Amino acid sequence: MKSTDKIDVREIRRKLGMNQQQFWSKLGVTQSGGSRYESGRNMPRPVQHLLRLVHVEQIDIQKIKKEDWEVIEYLKSKKPDLFKELKKEARAAKKG
């Protein structure tokens, strides 16, 4: 999701079967703030990124720890082959 992409946040929320309070609270946004975004007000880039992570990628951001992120970044930069292998294995494990 690029900042230039026009997204229909209301449609995403409805497809997930959530009310505004449920949907926006997972991002740390108030219901009234979320309502404004759904009505067309510009959404700040950090909120767009959180929306993608939480509601599109289905990542529970409350479970992410700084050290987990550091390990990921280390693997990606210093051991890219191992990162790719682990990523592939994780996907396979999730599927079956």
Secondary structure as GFF3:
##gff-version 3
##sequence-region A 1 96
A	DSSP	alpha_helix	9	15	.	.	.	ID=ss1
A	DSSP	alpha_helix	20	25	.	.	.	ID=ss2
A	DSSP	alpha_helix	31	38	.	.	.	ID=ss3
A	DSSP	alpha_helix	45	51	.	.	.	ID=ss4
A	DSSP	pi_helix	52	56	.	.	.	ID=ss5
A	DSSP	three_ten_helix	61	63	.	.	.	ID=ss6
A	DSSP	alpha_helix	66	78	.	.	.	ID=ss7
A	DSSP	alpha_helix	80	95	.	.	.	ID=ss8
###
